[in-house]
């Protein structure tokens, strides 16, 4: 395992739930390389489904009850970073994917800098990246 924690804040509604199979496969692969914390602010039934699917492979938790912030994902990030057991942490998004090589590169870069801001690379290019 790479000494790096992957924090994924998310909040899915019924419409986003169509991606759950793909996300489950991704989390399964990801958890082979790094500890994963999913901070899930989804409504009750969706949270429960995620807990059932992901509970055995990642740490799946609700966001901490914090004072309100302007962006809900910030609460998930704060919760996940607090729970991380490693010094190096990747704060992810549910539409970004890391492979083993990218995680190793992030680990190395975080050994040289306090913050690494990766750039999205789209292949193929969707309309909003053109």
N, CA, C and O atoms as a GROMACS GRO file, in nm:
protein
  520
    1UNK      N    1   0.084  -0.120   0.000
    1UNK     CA    2   0.000   0.000   0.000
    1UNK      C    3   0.087   0.124   0.000
    1UNK      O    4   0.192   0.128   0.064
    2UNK      N    5   0.042   0.225  -0.072
    2UNK     CA    6   0.109   0.354  -0.075
    2UNK      C    7   0.068   0.431   0.051
    2UNK      O    8  -0.050   0.430   0.088
    3UNK      N    9   0.161   0.497   0.117
    3UNK     CA   10   0.133   0.575   0.238
    3UNK      C   11   0.066   0.707   0.201
    3UNK      O   12   0.127   0.813   0.205
    4UNK      N   13  -0.059   0.696   0.164
    4UNK     CA   14  -0.136   0.809   0.115
    4UNK      C   15  -0.283   0.775   0.139
    4UNK      O   16  -0.324   0.662   0.114
    5UNK      N   17  -0.361   0.869   0.187
    5UNK     CA   18  -0.504   0.847   0.205
    5UNK      C   19  -0.580   0.922   0.097
    5UNK      O   20  -0.548   1.036   0.064
    6UNK      N   21  -0.680   0.855   0.041
    6UNK     CA   22  -0.765   0.909  -0.064
    6UNK      C   23  -0.898   0.947   0.001
    6UNK      O   24  -0.968   0.860   0.052
    7UNK      N   25  -0.932   1.076  -0.001
    7UNK     CA   26  -1.057   1.124   0.059
    7UNK      C   27  -1.152   1.164  -0.053
    7UNK      O   28  -1.119   1.248  -0.137
    8UNK      N   29  -1.268   1.102  -0.054
    8UNK     CA   30  -1.370   1.130  -0.155
    8UNK      C   31  -1.496   1.183  -0.089
    8UNK      O   32  -1.575   1.105  -0.036
    9UNK      N   33  -1.517   1.316  -0.092
    9UNK     CA   34  -1.644   1.370  -0.044
    9UNK      C   35  -1.748   1.361  -0.156
    9UNK      O   36  -1.720   1.398  -0.270
   10UNK      N   37  -1.865   1.312  -0.124
   10UNK     CA   38  -1.970   1.310  -0.226
   10UNK      C   39  -2.107   1.323  -0.163
   10UNK      O   40  -2.127   1.298  -0.044
   11UNK      N   41  -2.199   1.363  -0.245
   11UNK     CA   42  -2.340   1.371  -0.206
   11UNK      C   43  -2.420   1.342  -0.332
   11UNK      O   44  -2.431   1.426  -0.421
   12UNK      N   45  -2.474   1.222  -0.338
   12UNK     CA   46  -2.549   1.181  -0.456
   12UNK      C   47  -2.698   1.182  -0.428
   12UNK      O   48  -2.742   1.151  -0.318
   13UNK      N   49  -2.773   1.219  -0.531
   13UNK     CA   50  -2.918   1.206  -0.523
   13UNK      C   51  -2.958   1.089  -0.613
   13UNK      O   52  -2.871   1.020  -0.666
   14UNK      N   53  -3.085   1.067  -0.630
   14UNK     CA   54  -3.131   0.953  -0.708
   14UNK      C   55  -3.082   0.958  -0.852
   14UNK      O   56  -3.058   0.853  -0.912
   15UNK      N   57  -3.066   1.076  -0.910
   15UNK     CA   58  -3.021   1.088  -1.049
   15UNK      C   59  -2.876   1.042  -1.066
   15UNK      O   60  -2.844   0.977  -1.165
   16UNK      N   61  -2.791   1.074  -0.971
   16UNK     CA   62  -2.649   1.036  -0.980
   16UNK      C   63  -2.629   0.889  -0.950
   16UNK      O   64  -2.524   0.834  -0.981
   17UNK      N   65  -2.726   0.826  -0.889
   17UNK     CA   66  -2.712   0.688  -0.845
   17UNK      C   67  -2.688   0.591  -0.961
   17UNK      O   68  -2.646   0.478  -0.937
   18UNK      N   69  -2.712   0.631  -1.083
   18UNK     CA   70  -2.685   0.545  -1.197
   18UNK      C   71  -2.538   0.512  -1.213
   18UNK      O   72  -2.503   0.415  -1.281
   19UNK      N   73  -2.451   0.591  -1.152
   19UNK     CA   74  -2.307   0.569  -1.161
   19UNK      C   75  -2.254   0.477  -1.051
   19UNK      O   76  -2.132   0.458  -1.042
   20UNK      N   77  -2.340   0.420  -0.970
   20UNK     CA   78  -2.293   0.347  -0.851
   20UNK      C   79  -2.212   0.222  -0.887
   20UNK      O   80  -2.117   0.190  -0.815
   21UNK      N   81  -2.246   0.153  -0.992
   21UNK     CA   82  -2.169   0.033  -1.030
   21UNK      C   83  -2.028   0.070  -1.073
   21UNK      O   84  -1.932   0.005  -1.034
   22UNK      N   85  -2.017   0.175  -1.154
   22UNK     CA   86  -1.885   0.219  -1.199
   22UNK      C   87  -1.803   0.266  -1.079
   22UNK      O   88  -1.685   0.233  -1.068
   23UNK      N   89  -1.864   0.344  -0.989
   23UNK     CA   90  -1.793   0.392  -0.871
   23UNK      C   91  -1.750   0.277  -0.782
   23UNK      O   92  -1.640   0.279  -0.726
   24UNK      N   93  -1.834   0.177  -0.768
   24UNK     CA   94  -1.800   0.061  -0.685
   24UNK      C   95  -1.677  -0.010  -0.741
   24UNK      O   96  -1.587  -0.047  -0.665
   25UNK      N   97  -1.672  -0.028  -0.870
   25UNK     CA   98  -1.554  -0.090  -0.932
   25UNK      C   99  -1.430  -0.006  -0.912
   25UNK      O  100  -1.322  -0.059  -0.884
   26UNK      N  101  -1.443   0.125  -0.927
   26UNK     CA  102  -1.330   0.215  -0.909
   26UNK      C  103  -1.280   0.210  -0.765
   26UNK      O  104  -1.160   0.199  -0.741
   27UNK      N  105  -1.371   0.216  -0.668
   27UNK     CA  106  -1.331   0.212  -0.528
   27UNK      C  107  -1.265   0.078  -0.493
   27UNK      O  108  -1.171   0.074  -0.414
   28UNK      N  109  -1.315  -0.029  -0.551
   28UNK     CA  110  -1.254  -0.161  -0.529
   28UNK      C  111  -1.109  -0.160  -0.574
   28UNK      O  112  -1.020  -0.204  -0.501
   29UNK      N  113  -1.084  -0.111  -0.695
   29UNK     CA  114  -0.948  -0.106  -0.748
   29UNK      C  115  -0.862  -0.009  -0.666
   29UNK      O  116  -0.748  -0.041  -0.632
   30UNK      N  117  -0.914   0.107  -0.636
   30UNK     CA  118  -0.842   0.209  -0.561
   30UNK      C  119  -0.799   0.158  -0.424
   30UNK      O  120  -0.687   0.183  -0.380
   31UNK      N  121  -0.889   0.086  -0.357
   31UNK     CA  122  -0.861   0.039  -0.221
   31UNK      C  123  -0.752  -0.067  -0.217
   31UNK      O  124  -0.704  -0.101  -0.109
   32UNK      N  125  -0.712  -0.120  -0.331
   32UNK     CA  126  -0.599  -0.213  -0.336
   32UNK      C  127  -0.466  -0.140  -0.321
   32UNK      O  128  -0.364  -0.202  -0.291
   33UNK      N  129  -0.467  -0.008  -0.342
   33UNK     CA  130  -0.344   0.070  -0.343
   33UNK      C  131  -0.330   0.167  -0.226
   33UNK      O  132  -0.219   0.192  -0.179
   34UNK      N  133  -0.441   0.222  -0.181
   34UNK     CA  134  -0.438   0.323  -0.074
   34UNK      C  135  -0.560   0.308   0.015
   34UNK      O  136  -0.663   0.255  -0.028
   35UNK      N  137  -0.550   0.354   0.142
   35UNK     CA  138  -0.671   0.363   0.223
   35UNK      C  139  -0.765   0.468   0.163
   35UNK      O  140  -0.720   0.574   0.119
   36UNK      N  141  -0.893   0.437   0.161
   36UNK     CA  142  -0.993   0.526   0.101
   36UNK      C  143  -1.097   0.563   0.206
   36UNK      O  144  -1.149   0.476   0.276
   37UNK      N  145  -1.126   0.692   0.216
   37UNK     CA  146  -1.233   0.741   0.303
   37UNK      C  147  -1.336   0.809   0.214
   37UNK      O  148  -1.306   0.908   0.147
   38UNK      N  149  -1.458   0.756   0.213
   38UNK     CA  150  -1.568   0.818   0.140
   38UNK      C  151  -1.655   0.890   0.243
   38UNK      O  152  -1.714   0.827   0.330
   39UNK      N  153  -1.661   1.022   0.232
   39UNK     CA  154  -1.744   1.102   0.321
   39UNK      C  155  -1.871   1.132   0.242
   39UNK      O  156  -1.871   1.211   0.148
   40UNK      N  157  -1.979   1.066   0.282
   40UNK     CA  158  -2.101   1.059   0.202
   40UNK      C  159  -2.214   1.138   0.265
   40UNK      O  160  -2.270   1.099   0.368
   41UNK      N  161  -2.249   1.250   0.202
   41UNK     CA  162  -2.360   1.332   0.249
   41UNK      C  163  -2.491   1.303   0.177
   41UNK      O  164  -2.582   1.385   0.178
   42UNK      N  165  -2.499   1.185   0.114
   42UNK     CA  166  -2.620   1.147   0.040
   42UNK      C  167  -2.738   1.126   0.134
   42UNK      O  168  -2.718   1.095   0.252
   43UNK      N  169  -2.861   1.143   0.083
   43UNK     CA  170  -2.980   1.116   0.166
   43UNK      C  171  -2.981   0.973   0.218
   43UNK      O  172  -2.918   0.884   0.160
   44UNK      N  173  -3.053   0.950   0.327
   44UNK     CA  174  -3.056   0.824   0.400
   44UNK      C  175  -3.056   0.696   0.319
   44UNK      O  176  -2.965   0.614   0.337
   45UNK      N  177  -3.153   0.673   0.230
   45UNK     CA  178  -3.157   0.547   0.156
   45UNK      C  179  -3.036   0.528   0.064
   45UNK      O  180  -2.986   0.417   0.047
   46UNK      N  181  -2.989   0.637   0.005
   46UNK     CA  182  -2.872   0.628  -0.083
   46UNK      C  183  -2.747   0.604  -0.001
   46UNK      O  184  -2.662   0.525  -0.039
   47UNK      N  185  -2.735   0.674   0.113
   47UNK     CA  186  -2.622   0.651   0.203
   47UNK      C  187  -2.619   0.504   0.247
   47UNK      O  188  -2.513   0.441   0.248
   48UNK      N  189  -2.735   0.450   0.282
   48UNK     CA  190  -2.742   0.310   0.327
   48UNK      C  191  -2.700   0.214   0.216
   48UNK      O  192  -2.630   0.116   0.243
   49UNK      N  193  -2.740   0.241   0.094
   49UNK     CA  194  -2.700   0.157  -0.019
   49UNK      C  195  -2.549   0.163  -0.038
   49UNK      O  196  -2.484   0.061  -0.059
   50UNK      N  197  -2.493   0.284  -0.032
   50UNK     CA  198  -2.347   0.299  -0.045
   50UNK      C  199  -2.275   0.224   0.067
   50UNK      O  200  -2.175   0.158   0.042
   51UNK      N  201  -2.326   0.235   0.189
   51UNK     CA  202  -2.264   0.165   0.302
   51UNK      C  203  -2.264   0.014   0.278
   51UNK      O  204  -2.165  -0.054   0.308
   52UNK      N  205  -2.372  -0.037   0.225
   52UNK     CA  206  -2.381  -0.180   0.195
   52UNK      C  207  -2.280  -0.221   0.087
   52UNK      O  208  -2.213  -0.323   0.100
   53UNK      N  209  -2.270  -0.141  -0.018
   53UNK     CA  210  -2.182  -0.173  -0.130
   53UNK      C  211  -2.034  -0.153  -0.097
   53UNK      O  212  -1.950  -0.233  -0.138
   54UNK      N  213  -2.003  -0.046  -0.024
   54UNK     CA  214  -1.864  -0.004  -0.008
   54UNK      C  215  -1.805  -0.030   0.129
   54UNK      O  216  -1.684  -0.018   0.148
   55UNK      N  217  -1.890  -0.064   0.227
   55UNK     CA  218  -1.844  -0.076   0.365
   55UNK      C  219  -1.728  -0.171   0.388
   55UNK      O  220  -1.646  -0.146   0.476
   56UNK      N  221  -1.719  -0.277   0.311
   56UNK     CA  222  -1.612  -0.374   0.332
   56UNK      C  223  -1.481  -0.336   0.266
   56UNK      O  224  -1.378  -0.397   0.295
   57UNK      N  225  -1.482  -0.238   0.178
   57UNK     CA  226  -1.358  -0.206   0.105
   57UNK      C  227  -1.304  -0.067   0.135
   57UNK      O  228  -1.184  -0.043   0.116
   58UNK      N  229  -1.388   0.026   0.181
   58UNK     CA  230  -1.343   0.162   0.213
   58UNK      C  231  -1.403   0.202   0.347
   58UNK      O  232  -1.494   0.137   0.397
   59UNK      N  233  -1.352   0.308   0.403
   59UNK     CA  234  -1.415   0.365   0.522
   59UNK      C  235  -1.523   0.460   0.472
   59UNK      O  236  -1.493   0.559   0.406
   60UNK      N  237  -1.646   0.430   0.503
   60UNK     CA  238  -1.762   0.505   0.454
   60UNK      C  239  -1.829   0.572   0.573
   60UNK      O  240  -1.879   0.505   0.663
   61UNK      N  241  -1.829   0.706   0.573
   61UNK     CA  242  -1.879   0.781   0.688
   61UNK      C  243  -1.964   0.899   0.643
   61UNK      O  244  -1.950   0.946   0.530
   62UNK      N  245  -2.054   0.946   0.730
   62UNK     CA  246  -2.125   1.071   0.700
   62UNK      C  247  -2.036   1.190   0.735
   62UNK      O  248  -1.940   1.175   0.810
   63UNK      N  249  -2.067   1.307   0.682
   63UNK     CA  250  -1.990   1.427   0.719
   63UNK      C  251  -2.009   1.459   0.867
   63UNK      O  252  -2.115   1.434   0.924
   64UNK      N  253  -1.904   1.513   0.928
   64UNK     CA  254  -1.915   1.559   1.066
   64UNK      C  255  -2.017   1.672   1.074
   64UNK      O  256  -2.034   1.747   0.978
   65UNK      N  257  -2.085   1.685   1.187
   65UNK     CA  258  -2.176   1.800   1.204
   65UNK      C  259  -2.094   1.925   1.234
   65UNK      O  260  -2.060   1.952   1.349
   66UNK      N  261  -2.064   1.999   1.131
   66UNK     CA  262  -1.984   2.122   1.143
   66UNK      C  263  -2.073   2.242   1.121
   66UNK      O  264  -2.184   2.230   1.069
   67UNK      N  265  -2.025   2.360   1.161
   67UNK     CA  266  -2.101   2.481   1.126
   67UNK      C  267  -2.117   2.489   0.975
   67UNK      O  268  -2.031   2.441   0.902
   68UNK      N  269  -2.225   2.548   0.926
   68UNK     CA  270  -2.248   2.557   0.782
   68UNK      C  271  -2.131   2.625   0.709
   68UNK      O  272  -2.072   2.721   0.759
   69UNK      N  273  -2.101   2.573   0.591
   69UNK     CA  274  -2.000   2.632   0.504
   69UNK      C  275  -2.065   2.662   0.369
   69UNK      O  276  -2.171   2.609   0.338
   70UNK      N  277  -2.001   2.748   0.291
   70UNK     CA  278  -2.060   2.789   0.164
   70UNK      C  279  -2.070   2.674   0.065
   70UNK      O  280  -2.165   2.670  -0.014
   71UNK      N  281  -1.976   2.582   0.067
   71UNK     CA  282  -1.976   2.469  -0.025
   71UNK      C  283  -1.984   2.340   0.057
   71UNK      O  284  -1.896   2.315   0.140
   72UNK      N  285  -2.085   2.261   0.036
   72UNK     CA  286  -2.106   2.139   0.114
   72UNK      C  287  -1.991   2.041   0.107
   72UNK      O  288  -1.968   1.966   0.202
   73UNK      N  289  -1.918   2.039  -0.004
   73UNK     CA  290  -1.805   1.945  -0.015
   73UNK      C  291  -1.696   1.977   0.085
   73UNK      O  292  -1.619   1.889   0.124
   74UNK      N  293  -1.687   2.103   0.127
   74UNK     CA  294  -1.585   2.141   0.223
   74UNK      C  295  -1.603   2.063   0.353
   74UNK      O  296  -1.505   2.020   0.414
   75UNK      N  297  -1.727   2.045   0.396
   75UNK     CA  298  -1.753   1.966   0.517
   75UNK      C  299  -1.702   1.824   0.500
   75UNK      O  300  -1.644   1.766   0.592
   76UNK      N  301  -1.725   1.766   0.382
   76UNK     CA  302  -1.674   1.632   0.355
   76UNK      C  303  -1.523   1.626   0.355
   76UNK      O  304  -1.465   1.531   0.406
   77UNK      N  305  -1.460   1.727   0.299
   77UNK     CA  306  -1.313   1.732   0.297
   77UNK      C  307  -1.259   1.741   0.440
   77UNK      O  308  -1.168   1.666   0.476
   78UNK      N  309  -1.314   1.832   0.519
   78UNK     CA  310  -1.268   1.848   0.657
   78UNK      C  311  -1.285   1.717   0.734
   78UNK      O  312  -1.194   1.674   0.805
   79UNK      N  313  -1.399   1.654   0.720
   79UNK     CA  314  -1.423   1.526   0.787
   79UNK      C  315  -1.319   1.422   0.745
   79UNK      O  316  -1.259   1.357   0.830
   80UNK      N  317  -1.299   1.407   0.616
   80UNK     CA  318  -1.206   1.306   0.566
   80UNK      C  319  -1.063   1.331   0.607
   80UNK      O  320  -0.992   1.238   0.645
   81UNK      N  321  -1.018   1.457   0.600
   81UNK     CA  322  -0.880   1.489   0.638
   81UNK      C  323  -0.860   1.461   0.786
   81UNK      O  324  -0.754   1.413   0.826
   82UNK      N  325  -0.958   1.491   0.868
   82UNK     CA  326  -0.948   1.462   1.012
   82UNK      C  327  -0.932   1.312   1.039
   82UNK      O  328  -0.864   1.271   1.132
   83UNK      N  329  -0.996   1.230   0.955
   83UNK     CA  330  -0.992   1.084   0.975
   83UNK      C  331  -0.870   1.018   0.912
   83UNK      O  332  -0.838   0.903   0.945
   84UNK      N  333  -0.801   1.088   0.824
   84UNK     CA  334  -0.687   1.029   0.753
   84UNK      C  335  -0.577   0.991   0.852
   84UNK      O  336  -0.544   1.067   0.943
   85UNK      N  337  -0.522   0.871   0.832
   85UNK     CA  338  -0.416   0.822   0.919
   85UNK      C  339  -0.277   0.846   0.859
   85UNK      O  340  -0.177   0.809   0.919
   86UNK      N  341  -0.271   0.906   0.742
   86UNK     CA  342  -0.144   0.934   0.678
   86UNK      C  343  -0.125   1.085   0.666
   86UNK      O  344  -0.222   1.161   0.667
   87UNK      N  345   0.000   1.127   0.656
   87UNK     CA  346   0.029   1.269   0.640
   87UNK      C  347  -0.009   1.318   0.502
   87UNK      O  348  -0.053   1.432   0.486
   88UNK      N  349   0.008   1.234   0.402
   88UNK     CA  350  -0.022   1.271   0.263
   88UNK      C  351  -0.164   1.229   0.228
   88UNK      O  352  -0.202   1.114   0.247
   89UNK      N  353  -0.240   1.325   0.176
   89UNK     CA  354  -0.382   1.302   0.148
   89UNK      C  355  -0.415   1.356   0.009
   89UNK      O  356  -0.376   1.467  -0.027
   90UNK      N  357  -0.487   1.276  -0.068
   90UNK     CA  358  -0.544   1.322  -0.195
   90UNK      C  359  -0.690   1.354  -0.168
   90UNK      O  360  -0.765   1.268  -0.122
   91UNK      N  361  -0.730   1.476  -0.198
   91UNK     CA  362  -0.870   1.515  -0.187
   91UNK      C  363  -0.926   1.503  -0.328
   91UNK      O  364  -0.885   1.575  -0.419
   92UNK      N  365  -1.020   1.412  -0.344
   92UNK     CA  366  -1.067   1.375  -0.477
   92UNK      C  367  -1.205   1.431  -0.506
   92UNK      O  368  -1.265   1.500  -0.424
   93UNK      N  369  -1.253   1.399  -0.625
   93UNK     CA  370  -1.388   1.432  -0.666
   93UNK      C  371  -1.445   1.307  -0.731
   93UNK      O  372  -1.370   1.222  -0.779
   94UNK      N  373  -1.576   1.294  -0.733
   94UNK     CA  374  -1.635   1.169  -0.782
   94UNK      C  375  -1.628   1.154  -0.933
   94UNK      O  376  -1.667   1.050  -0.986
   95UNK      N  377  -1.578   1.255  -1.004
   95UNK     CA  378  -1.565   1.239  -1.149
   95UNK      C  379  -1.419   1.239  -1.195
   95UNK      O  380  -1.391   1.257  -1.314
   96UNK      N  381  -1.326   1.219  -1.102
   96UNK     CA  382  -1.184   1.211  -1.133
   96UNK      C  383  -1.134   1.073  -1.095
   96UNK      O  384  -1.171   1.020  -0.990
   97UNK      N  385  -1.050   1.015  -1.178
   97UNK     CA  386  -1.000   0.880  -1.153
   97UNK      C  387  -0.848   0.879  -1.146
   97UNK      O  388  -0.781   0.941  -1.228
   98UNK      N  389  -0.796   0.808  -1.047
   98UNK     CA  390  -0.653   0.788  -1.030
   98UNK      C  391  -0.621   0.640  -1.046
   98UNK      O  392  -0.691   0.555  -0.992
   99UNK      N  393  -0.515   0.610  -1.119
   99UNK     CA  394  -0.462   0.475  -1.125
   99UNK      C  395  -0.346   0.463  -1.028
   99UNK      O  396  -0.309   0.561  -0.963
  100UNK      N  397  -0.288   0.344  -1.018
  100UNK     CA  398  -0.177   0.320  -0.925
  100UNK      C  399  -0.059   0.412  -0.954
  100UNK      O  400   0.003   0.464  -0.862
  101UNK      N  401  -0.028   0.433  -1.081
  101UNK     CA  402   0.084   0.520  -1.117
  101UNK      C  403   0.061   0.664  -1.076
  101UNK      O  404   0.153   0.729  -1.026
  102UNK      N  405  -0.059   0.713  -1.096
  102UNK     CA  406  -0.091   0.851  -1.059
  102UNK      C  407  -0.089   0.869  -0.907
  102UNK      O  408  -0.046   0.973  -0.857
  103UNK      N  409  -0.134   0.767  -0.834
  103UNK     CA  410  -0.129   0.774  -0.688
  103UNK      C  411   0.015   0.776  -0.638
  103UNK      O  412   0.048   0.851  -0.547
  104UNK      N  413   0.101   0.694  -0.698
  104UNK     CA  414   0.242   0.693  -0.661
  104UNK      C  415   0.306   0.828  -0.692
  104UNK      O  416   0.386   0.878  -0.613
  105UNK      N  417   0.270   0.887  -0.805
  105UNK     CA  418   0.323   1.019  -0.841
  105UNK      C  419   0.276   1.125  -0.742
  105UNK      O  420   0.354   1.210  -0.701
  106UNK      N  421   0.150   1.120  -0.702
  106UNK     CA  422   0.099   1.214  -0.603
  106UNK      C  423   0.173   1.198  -0.470
  106UNK      O  424   0.207   1.297  -0.406
  107UNK      N  425   0.197   1.074  -0.430
  107UNK     CA  426   0.272   1.048  -0.308
  107UNK      C  427   0.409   1.114  -0.315
  107UNK      O  428   0.451   1.182  -0.221
  108UNK      N  429   0.479   1.095  -0.426
  108UNK     CA  430   0.612   1.152  -0.442
  108UNK      C  431   0.608   1.305  -0.443
  108UNK      O  432   0.691   1.370  -0.380
  109UNK      N  433   0.512   1.362  -0.516
  109UNK     CA  434   0.500   1.508  -0.522
  109UNK      C  435   0.467   1.569  -0.387
  109UNK      O  436   0.516   1.677  -0.353
  110UNK      N  437   0.383   1.500  -0.309
  110UNK     CA  438   0.348   1.551  -0.177
  110UNK      C  439   0.464   1.541  -0.079
  110UNK      O  440   0.460   1.602   0.027
  111UNK      N  441   0.567   1.465  -0.114
  111UNK     CA  442   0.689   1.463  -0.035
  111UNK      C  443   0.776   1.584  -0.060
  111UNK      O  444   0.868   1.612   0.016
  112UNK      N  445   0.747   1.658  -0.168
  112UNK     CA  446   0.827   1.774  -0.207
  112UNK      C  447   0.752   1.906  -0.187
  112UNK      O  448   0.813   2.013  -0.191
  113UNK      N  449   0.622   1.900  -0.166
  113UNK     CA  450   0.541   2.022  -0.156
  113UNK      C  451   0.427   1.998  -0.057
  113UNK      O  452   0.385   1.885  -0.034
  114UNK      N  453   0.378   2.107   0.000
  114UNK     CA  454   0.265   2.095   0.093
  114UNK      C  455   0.134   2.069   0.021
  114UNK      O  456   0.046   2.001   0.074
  115UNK      N  457   0.120   2.124  -0.100
  115UNK     CA  458  -0.002   2.110  -0.178
  115UNK      C  459   0.036   2.081  -0.323
  115UNK      O  460   0.127   2.143  -0.378
  116UNK      N  461  -0.034   1.987  -0.382
  116UNK     CA  462  -0.019   1.958  -0.524
  116UNK      C  463  -0.155   1.976  -0.587
  116UNK      O  464  -0.253   1.916  -0.542
  117UNK      N  465  -0.163   2.058  -0.690
  117UNK     CA  466  -0.290   2.082  -0.757
  117UNK      C  467  -0.283   2.019  -0.896
  117UNK      O  468  -0.228   2.078  -0.988
  118UNK      N  469  -0.339   1.898  -0.909
  118UNK     CA  470  -0.334   1.833  -1.041
  118UNK      C  471  -0.425   1.902  -1.141
  118UNK      O  472  -0.516   1.977  -1.105
  119UNK      N  473  -0.398   1.877  -1.266
  119UNK     CA  474  -0.478   1.933  -1.375
  119UNK      C  475  -0.558   1.820  -1.438
  119UNK      O  476  -0.506   1.711  -1.461
  120UNK      N  477  -0.684   1.846  -1.467
  120UNK     CA  478  -0.766   1.747  -1.535
  120UNK      C  479  -0.717   1.727  -1.677
  120UNK      O  480  -0.678   1.821  -1.745
  121UNK      N  481  -0.720   1.602  -1.721
  121UNK     CA  482  -0.686   1.568  -1.858
  121UNK      C  483  -0.801   1.485  -1.912
  121UNK      O  484  -0.829   1.377  -1.860
  122UNK      N  485  -0.867   1.534  -2.014
  122UNK     CA  486  -0.984   1.467  -2.070
  122UNK      C  487  -0.947   1.391  -2.197
  122UNK      O  488  -0.883   1.446  -2.286
  123UNK      N  489  -0.988   1.266  -2.202
  123UNK     CA  490  -0.965   1.185  -2.322
  123UNK      C  491  -1.081   1.086  -2.337
  123UNK      O  492  -1.085   0.988  -2.263
  124UNK      N  493  -1.172   1.107  -2.426
  124UNK     CA  494  -1.181   1.212  -2.527
  124UNK      C  495  -1.230   1.343  -2.463
  124UNK      O  496  -1.278   1.344  -2.350
  125UNK      N  497  -1.216   1.450  -2.537
  125UNK     CA  498  -1.257   1.581  -2.487
  125UNK      C  499  -1.409   1.595  -2.486
  125UNK      O  500  -1.472   1.583  -2.591
  126UNK      N  501  -1.469   1.621  -2.369
  126UNK     CA  502  -1.613   1.653  -2.367
  126UNK      C  503  -1.632   1.797  -2.411
  126UNK      O  504  -1.535   1.872  -2.423
  127UNK      N  505  -1.754   1.836  -2.434
  127UNK     CA  506  -1.785   1.968  -2.487
  127UNK      C  507  -1.726   2.080  -2.401
  127UNK      O  508  -1.677   2.179  -2.455
  128UNK      N  509  -1.730   2.065  -2.268
  128UNK     CA  510  -1.687   2.175  -2.181
  128UNK      C  511  -1.534   2.189  -2.173
  128UNK      O  512  -1.485   2.288  -2.119
  129UNK      N  513  -1.459   2.092  -2.226
  129UNK     CA  514  -1.312   2.101  -2.225
  129UNK      C  515  -1.257   2.148  -2.360
  129UNK      O  516  -1.137   2.176  -2.372
  130UNK      N  517  -1.343   2.157  -2.459
  130UNK     CA  518  -1.296   2.199  -2.592
  130UNK      C  519  -1.271   2.348  -2.600
  130UNK      O  520  -1.231   2.399  -2.705
   0.00000   0.00000   0.00000
